Amino acid sequence: MGAEADAKAAAKPAGEVAKPVKKPRLDCIDGCRFALVFPIVIAHFARFGTKNLTLLKLLTQENVLVGGFFVISGYVSAYTSTKLGARGAEEKKLANPELFFWQRVMAYYPLHFVSSAIFAPMFIWAERQFNATWKMIAFRAFLNFSMLQAWFPKEAEIWNQPTWFLSALTFSNLTMPTFVLPQVAALSKTGLHKLFLALTGVSLLQKVSYSETARFHSSKEHPVDGKVMMPLIWNLTRFHPFWALMEMTMGIVACRDVMLDTEEDKKKQPSNPLWLFLAAYASLALRLTKFDFNDAIIRGVLFVPIFTKFLTAMHRDALSKSPAWSGRADLLQEGDRKEIVGCTHAHQLLPVLPCNLPRAQPPGQRILREEQERGSARWEGCTVFGKTDGGHVARQRLDFASGWRYNEPGRALLMLRSRRLHFDSWCVRLSDRKRSRSHFLTL
């Protein structure tokens, strides 16, 4: 067999160019965003639901979880823009840095612009109620529409507060095609490991600097009881675009480490990613201990590094022939090796409205009746996910391979195959027991 393969290789024309290796689609990386969005949504409403400081400390850690979004953004950027199995970036993807930047920014800026314009009268009225001058209002409007607010500690949460994330992400996207991706992609595995440690160390240094100034009191640092110690330093810690760039670069480094795996590395049994996932989220409970760790320390020392390791473990697990996580369905189907298209994840922080679709809904009745007539599906429930996505209004049928089974607790990792769902799209889940696959339909 080996001699025959060598003969075939020798018979190929000398001028024939080898086809580039196609990257398999990683549905599991997309699914991780829901695990970040859901607790962030809870955190924003928890302050209106209870005054219990213990519950508030546990539930209001959105400043920790948002670091995972920057890591995922960097991870996907590296996967779509660098070479698989070789050092270096894909020249075709980065040949035009301006196009690279604007493609990512325009995925979320149109929606940001329209929503800001529509609600500008409300924002201006609120500013005037607090005696803001017209000069100050004009300055804040400029920061909002230019997405520069994250650079100013006092103005980071002006108007639509969550858009500080877009401001920080925009700066990171600006640096990706020229300063970050080509340099990181050129590193070896050893260089990647050293860079990851250096990035973690610099991030930790800044977090310790803030925490020492604030005396490590999370009850004072985090607005649980309405008091904030050193608010400007805290805003520099959680909002400044430079720290977002650090975490995005950590995601790039982690992805490149997997993409450079040799054949011997791929033969090794991957570690179970579920334990790393649980460890990352267990770090949130440290705010309840006598050490009283604040968000900055938990995010920089534990959550982001462990969550990054979780992504790499899940990446390797998805590519392996014998996955460590038995609850995961086959993600990479033979004959379905599609190269994923890069995009930013900013729209994932925009409104996500989970709710239940009752059986009484006409769409649900129609889908259920059709599937029952075919005898292939059993109704197990429906979920609605509302998402905004910068003008992508096309409705499409989404077909997933999912590890989520309602009757099998502990196997609840949602594997999304599509990155984009329109705000009013309905995702209806029908479970097929025979094939153990899930289908999501967009109505």
C-alpha positions as CSV (number, residue, x, y, z in Angstrom):
1,M,0.0,0.0,0.0
2,G,2.8,2.4,0.9
3,A,4.6,1.7,-2.4
4,E,1.4,2.2,-4.4
5,A,0.8,5.6,-2.7
6,D,4.3,6.7,-3.4
7,A,3.9,5.7,-7.1
8,K,0.7,7.7,-7.3
9,A,2.4,10.7,-5.7
10,A,5.3,10.5,-8.2
11,A,2.9,10.3,-11.1
12,K,1.4,13.7,-10.3
13,P,2.5,16.5,-12.6
14,A,5.3,18.6,-11.3
15,G,3.5,21.8,-11.7
16,E,0.3,20.7,-9.9
17,V,-0.4,22.8,-6.8
18,A,-1.6,20.9,-3.8
19,K,-5.1,21.9,-2.6
20,P,-5.1,23.8,0.7
21,V,-6.4,21.8,3.7
22,K,-10.0,22.7,4.4
23,K,-10.9,23.5,7.9
24,P,-13.7,21.6,9.5
25,R,-16.6,23.6,10.9
26,L,-16.5,23.8,14.7
27,D,-20.1,24.0,15.8
28,C,-19.1,23.6,19.5
29,I,-17.3,27.0,19.6
30,D,-20.5,28.8,18.6
31,G,-22.5,27.0,21.2
32,C,-20.3,28.3,24.0
33,R,-21.6,31.8,23.6
34,F,-25.0,30.8,25.0
35,A,-23.3,29.7,28.2
36,L,-21.9,33.2,28.5
37,V,-24.9,35.2,27.4
38,F,-27.4,33.5,29.7
39,P,-25.7,34.4,33.1
40,I,-24.9,37.9,31.8
41,V,-28.6,38.5,31.1
42,I,-29.4,37.2,34.6
43,A,-26.8,39.4,36.1
44,H,-28.3,42.5,34.5
45,F,-31.7,41.8,36.0
46,A,-30.7,40.2,39.4
47,R,-30.2,43.6,41.0
48,F,-33.9,44.3,40.5
49,G,-35.0,40.9,41.9
50,T,-33.3,40.6,45.3
51,K,-31.4,42.5,47.9
52,N,-29.6,39.5,49.3
53,L,-25.9,40.3,49.1
54,T,-24.9,36.6,48.9
55,L,-27.1,36.0,45.8
56,L,-26.0,39.3,44.3
57,K,-22.3,38.4,44.7
58,L,-22.9,35.1,43.0
59,L,-25.2,36.2,40.2
60,T,-23.8,39.6,39.3
61,Q,-20.5,38.7,37.7
62,E,-21.0,39.8,34.2
63,N,-17.6,41.5,34.3
64,V,-16.0,38.1,34.7
65,L,-18.0,36.3,32.0
66,V,-17.6,38.9,29.3
67,G,-13.9,38.0,29.1
68,G,-15.0,34.7,27.5
69,F,-16.5,36.6,24.6
70,F,-13.2,38.3,23.8
71,V,-11.4,35.0,24.0
72,I,-13.9,33.4,21.6
73,S,-13.7,36.4,19.2
74,G,-9.9,35.9,19.0
75,Y,-10.2,32.1,18.7
76,V,-12.5,32.4,15.7
77,S,-10.4,35.1,14.1
78,A,-7.3,32.9,14.3
79,Y,-9.2,29.8,13.0
80,T,-10.5,31.6,9.9
81,S,-7.5,33.7,9.1
82,T,-4.4,31.5,9.7
83,K,-3.0,28.4,8.2
84,L,-4.1,24.9,9.4
85,G,-1.1,22.7,10.3
86,A,1.5,25.3,9.3
87,R,3.0,28.5,10.7
88,G,1.7,31.7,9.1
89,A,-1.4,33.6,8.3
90,E,-3.5,33.2,5.2
91,E,-2.2,35.9,2.9
92,K,-5.5,36.0,0.9
93,K,-7.5,36.8,4.1
94,L,-5.2,39.5,5.3
95,A,-4.1,41.0,2.0
96,N,-6.4,43.9,2.4
97,P,-6.4,45.0,6.1
98,E,-9.0,47.7,5.5
99,L,-11.4,45.2,4.1
100,F,-10.7,42.8,6.9
101,F,-11.5,45.5,9.5
102,W,-14.6,46.9,7.8
103,Q,-16.1,43.4,7.2
104,R,-16.1,42.8,10.9
105,V,-17.2,46.2,12.0
106,M,-20.1,46.4,9.6
107,A,-21.4,43.2,11.1
108,Y,-22.6,45.2,14.1
109,Y,-22.2,48.9,13.4
110,P,-25.4,49.4,11.2
111,L,-27.6,48.1,14.0
112,H,-25.7,50.2,16.6
113,F,-26.1,53.3,14.4
114,V,-29.8,52.8,13.8
115,S,-30.7,52.0,17.4
116,S,-28.6,54.9,18.7
117,A,-30.3,57.3,16.2
118,I,-33.8,56.1,17.1
119,F,-33.3,56.4,20.8
120,A,-31.2,59.5,20.7
121,P,-34.1,61.8,21.9
122,M,-34.5,59.6,24.9
123,F,-30.8,59.7,25.7
124,I,-30.6,63.4,25.3
125,W,-33.7,63.9,27.5
126,A,-32.1,61.8,30.2
127,E,-28.9,63.8,29.9
128,R,-30.8,67.1,30.3
129,Q,-32.6,65.8,33.4
130,F,-29.2,65.6,35.1
131,N,-28.3,69.1,33.9
132,A,-25.7,68.0,31.3
133,T,-24.7,70.8,29.0
134,W,-25.3,70.7,25.3
135,K,-21.5,70.6,24.8
136,M,-21.2,67.5,26.9
137,I,-24.2,65.9,25.2
138,A,-22.6,66.5,21.8
139,F,-19.3,65.1,23.0
140,R,-21.0,61.9,24.3
141,A,-23.0,61.6,21.1
142,F,-19.7,61.7,19.1
143,L,-18.2,59.0,21.3
144,N,-21.2,56.8,21.0
145,F,-21.5,57.0,17.2
146,S,-17.7,56.7,16.7
147,M,-17.5,53.8,19.2
148,L,-14.7,55.5,21.2
149,Q,-16.5,55.5,24.5
150,A,-14.4,52.6,26.1
151,W,-11.3,54.8,25.9
152,F,-12.8,57.2,28.4
153,P,-13.4,55.8,31.9
154,K,-16.1,58.3,32.8
155,E,-17.9,57.9,29.5
156,A,-17.7,54.2,28.9
157,E,-21.3,53.5,29.7
158,I,-22.9,56.5,28.1
159,W,-26.2,56.1,26.3
160,N,-26.6,52.4,25.5
161,Q,-24.3,51.0,28.2
162,P,-23.4,47.5,26.7
163,T,-22.0,49.1,23.6
164,W,-18.7,49.6,25.5
165,F,-18.1,46.1,24.3
166,L,-18.4,47.2,20.7
167,S,-16.0,50.0,21.3
168,A,-13.4,47.7,22.8
169,L,-14.0,45.1,20.1
170,T,-13.6,47.6,17.3
171,F,-10.1,48.6,18.5
172,S,-9.1,44.9,18.6
173,N,-10.4,44.3,15.1
174,L,-8.4,47.2,13.9
175,T,-5.2,45.6,15.1
176,M,-5.9,42.1,14.0
177,P,-4.9,42.0,10.3
178,T,-1.6,43.9,10.7
179,F,-0.2,43.8,14.3
180,V,-1.6,40.6,15.8
181,L,-2.6,37.8,13.5
182,P,0.5,37.7,11.3
183,Q,2.9,37.8,14.2
184,V,1.1,35.3,16.4
185,A,0.6,32.9,13.5
186,A,4.3,32.9,12.8
187,L,5.1,31.5,16.3
188,S,5.9,27.9,17.1
189,K,4.1,25.9,19.8
190,T,6.8,26.8,22.3
191,G,6.5,30.5,21.4
192,L,2.8,30.3,21.7
193,H,3.0,28.9,25.2
194,K,5.5,31.6,26.3
195,L,3.2,34.3,24.8
196,F,0.2,32.9,26.6
197,L,2.0,33.0,29.9
198,A,3.2,36.6,29.3
199,L,-0.3,37.8,28.4
200,T,-1.7,36.2,31.5
201,G,1.1,37.7,33.6
202,V,0.5,41.3,32.3
203,S,-3.2,41.0,32.7
204,L,-2.7,39.7,36.3
205,L,-0.4,42.6,37.1
206,Q,-3.0,45.1,36.1
207,K,-5.7,43.3,38.1
208,V,-3.6,43.1,41.2
209,S,-2.7,46.7,40.8
210,Y,-6.4,47.7,40.9
211,S,-7.3,45.2,43.6
212,E,-4.5,46.4,45.9
213,T,-5.8,50.0,45.4
214,A,-9.4,48.9,46.1
215,R,-8.2,46.7,49.0
216,F,-9.7,43.5,47.5
217,H,-13.2,44.2,48.8
218,S,-15.5,42.9,46.1
219,S,-18.6,44.2,48.0
220,K,-17.2,47.7,47.6
221,E,-15.6,47.2,44.1
222,H,-18.7,45.7,42.5
223,P,-21.9,47.7,42.5
224,V,-23.8,45.2,44.7
225,D,-24.7,47.6,47.4
226,G,-24.6,50.8,45.4
227,K,-21.0,51.7,46.4
228,V,-18.0,51.6,44.2
229,M,-14.4,52.1,45.4
230,M,-12.1,53.8,42.9
231,P,-14.7,53.9,40.0
232,L,-12.4,55.4,37.4
233,I,-9.7,52.7,38.0
234,W,-12.4,50.0,38.0
235,N,-13.7,51.3,34.6
236,L,-10.1,51.3,33.3
237,T,-9.8,47.7,34.4
238,R,-13.0,46.3,32.9
239,F,-13.6,48.6,29.9
240,H,-10.3,49.7,28.4
241,P,-9.8,48.3,24.9
242,F,-6.2,47.3,25.6
243,W,-7.3,44.6,28.0
244,A,-9.9,43.4,25.5
245,L,-7.1,43.1,23.0
246,M,-5.0,41.1,25.5
247,E,-7.9,38.6,25.9
248,M,-8.5,38.3,22.2
249,T,-4.9,37.6,21.6
250,M,-5.1,34.9,24.3
251,G,-7.8,33.3,22.2
252,I,-5.7,33.5,19.1
253,V,-2.8,31.9,20.8
254,A,-5.0,29.1,22.1
255,C,-6.4,28.4,18.7
256,R,-3.0,28.4,17.0
257,D,-1.8,25.9,19.6
258,V,-4.5,23.4,18.4
259,M,-4.0,24.2,14.7
260,L,-0.3,23.3,14.9
261,D,-1.0,19.9,16.4
262,T,1.1,17.2,14.7
263,E,-0.3,13.8,13.7
264,E,1.1,12.3,16.9
265,D,-0.6,15.0,18.9
266,K,-3.9,14.2,17.2
267,K,-3.6,10.5,18.2
268,K,-3.5,11.3,21.9
269,Q,-6.7,11.0,23.8
270,P,-8.0,14.5,24.4
271,S,-9.0,15.5,27.9
272,N,-12.6,15.8,28.8
273,P,-13.6,19.5,28.2
274,L,-16.6,19.2,30.6
275,W,-14.3,19.3,33.7
276,L,-12.6,22.5,32.4
277,F,-16.0,24.1,31.7
278,L,-17.2,23.3,35.2
279,A,-13.9,24.5,36.7
280,A,-14.2,27.9,34.9
281,Y,-17.7,28.5,36.2
282,A,-16.9,27.2,39.6
283,S,-14.4,30.0,39.9
284,L,-17.3,32.4,40.2
285,A,-18.1,31.0,43.6
286,L,-14.8,32.4,45.0
287,R,-16.6,35.7,45.7
288,L,-18.5,33.8,48.4
289,T,-15.4,32.7,50.3
290,K,-13.6,34.5,53.1
291,F,-11.0,35.6,50.6
292,D,-13.7,37.8,49.0
293,F,-12.0,37.8,45.6
294,N,-13.2,40.6,43.3
295,D,-14.3,40.3,39.6
296,A,-10.9,41.5,38.3
297,I,-8.9,38.8,40.1
298,I,-11.3,36.0,39.3
299,R,-11.4,37.0,35.6
300,G,-7.7,37.4,35.1
301,V,-6.3,34.6,37.2
302,L,-8.9,31.9,36.9
303,F,-11.9,32.3,34.6
304,V,-10.2,33.5,31.3
305,P,-7.2,31.0,31.5
306,I,-9.4,28.1,32.4
307,F,-12.1,29.0,29.8
308,T,-9.4,29.3,27.2
309,K,-8.1,25.8,28.0
310,F,-11.7,24.6,27.8
311,L,-12.0,25.9,24.3
312,T,-8.8,24.1,23.2
313,A,-9.9,20.9,24.9
314,M,-13.2,21.0,23.2
315,H,-11.6,21.8,19.8
316,R,-9.4,18.8,20.1
317,D,-12.3,16.6,21.3
318,A,-14.4,17.7,18.4
319,L,-11.6,16.6,15.9
320,S,-10.9,13.3,17.6
321,K,-12.2,9.9,16.5
322,S,-12.9,8.9,20.1
323,P,-14.3,11.9,21.9
324,A,-13.7,12.1,25.6
325,W,-17.1,13.6,26.2
326,S,-19.6,10.8,25.5
327,G,-22.6,13.2,25.5
328,R,-21.3,14.9,22.3
329,A,-22.9,14.0,19.0
330,D,-20.7,13.7,16.0
331,L,-20.0,17.4,15.1
332,L,-17.9,16.9,12.0
333,Q,-19.9,14.8,9.6
334,E,-18.1,13.1,6.7
335,G,-18.8,14.9,3.5
336,D,-19.7,18.1,5.3
337,R,-16.3,19.7,5.7
338,K,-17.2,23.3,5.1
339,E,-14.8,26.2,5.8
340,I,-16.4,28.5,8.2
341,V,-16.6,32.2,7.5
342,G,-15.1,34.6,10.0
343,C,-17.2,37.1,11.8
344,T,-17.2,39.0,15.0
345,H,-19.3,38.0,18.0
346,A,-20.4,41.5,19.0
347,H,-24.0,40.8,18.1
348,Q,-24.2,38.0,20.6
349,L,-24.2,40.6,23.4
350,L,-27.2,42.3,22.0
351,P,-30.7,41.3,23.1
352,V,-31.1,37.6,23.7
353,L,-34.6,36.7,24.7
354,P,-35.1,33.0,25.7
355,C,-38.6,31.9,26.2
356,N,-40.9,28.9,25.5
357,L,-42.9,28.3,22.4
358,P,-46.2,26.7,23.6
359,R,-47.7,23.8,21.8
360,A,-50.8,25.9,21.1
361,Q,-48.8,28.1,18.7
362,P,-49.9,27.4,15.1
363,P,-46.3,27.1,13.8
364,G,-45.5,24.6,16.5
365,Q,-48.7,22.6,15.7
366,R,-47.9,22.5,12.0
367,I,-44.3,21.4,12.5
368,L,-45.3,18.7,15.0
369,R,-48.1,17.4,12.7
370,E,-45.8,17.2,9.7
371,E,-43.1,15.4,11.7
372,Q,-45.6,13.0,13.3
373,E,-47.1,12.1,9.9
374,R,-43.6,11.1,8.8
375,G,-43.2,9.1,12.0
376,S,-39.7,10.5,12.5
377,A,-39.9,12.9,15.3
378,R,-41.2,13.3,18.9
379,W,-42.1,16.6,20.4
380,E,-39.8,17.5,23.3
381,G,-40.3,21.2,23.6
382,C,-39.4,24.4,21.8
383,T,-37.2,27.3,22.5
384,V,-37.2,30.8,21.1
385,F,-33.9,32.7,20.7
386,G,-34.3,36.3,19.6
387,K,-31.1,37.9,18.3
388,T,-30.3,41.0,16.4
389,D,-27.7,40.8,13.7
390,G,-27.0,43.9,11.7
391,G,-29.3,43.6,8.8
392,H,-29.2,39.9,8.1
393,V,-32.9,39.3,7.6
394,A,-32.8,36.1,5.6
395,R,-34.7,33.3,7.2
396,Q,-33.2,29.9,6.7
397,R,-33.6,26.3,7.9
398,L,-30.9,25.4,10.3
399,D,-29.7,21.9,10.7
400,F,-27.6,21.0,13.7
401,A,-25.7,18.0,15.1
402,S,-26.3,18.6,18.8
403,G,-25.3,16.9,22.1
404,W,-28.3,18.5,23.9
405,R,-30.9,15.9,25.0
406,Y,-33.7,17.0,27.4
407,N,-34.0,13.5,28.8
408,E,-30.2,13.1,29.4
409,P,-29.1,15.6,32.1
410,G,-25.5,16.8,32.0
411,R,-25.3,16.7,28.2
412,A,-26.4,20.2,27.7
413,L,-23.9,21.9,25.3
414,L,-25.7,23.6,22.5
415,M,-23.9,23.0,19.2
416,L,-24.8,25.8,16.8
417,R,-24.1,25.5,13.2
418,S,-25.3,28.9,12.2
419,R,-23.7,32.1,13.7
420,R,-26.6,34.3,12.7
421,L,-30.2,34.3,13.6
422,H,-32.6,37.2,12.9
423,F,-34.3,38.9,15.8
424,D,-37.7,37.4,15.1
425,S,-36.5,34.0,14.0
426,W,-38.1,31.0,15.8
427,C,-35.8,28.1,16.5
428,V,-38.0,25.0,17.0
429,R,-36.4,21.9,18.3
430,L,-37.6,18.5,17.2
431,S,-35.8,15.4,18.5
432,D,-35.3,12.3,16.4
433,R,-34.8,9.3,18.7
434,K,-33.7,6.9,16.0
435,R,-30.8,9.1,14.7
436,S,-30.1,10.9,18.0
437,R,-29.9,14.2,16.1
438,S,-31.6,17.5,16.6
439,H,-33.2,19.8,14.0
440,F,-33.7,23.5,14.4
441,L,-36.2,25.1,12.1
442,T,-36.5,28.8,11.3
443,L,-40.1,29.6,10.6
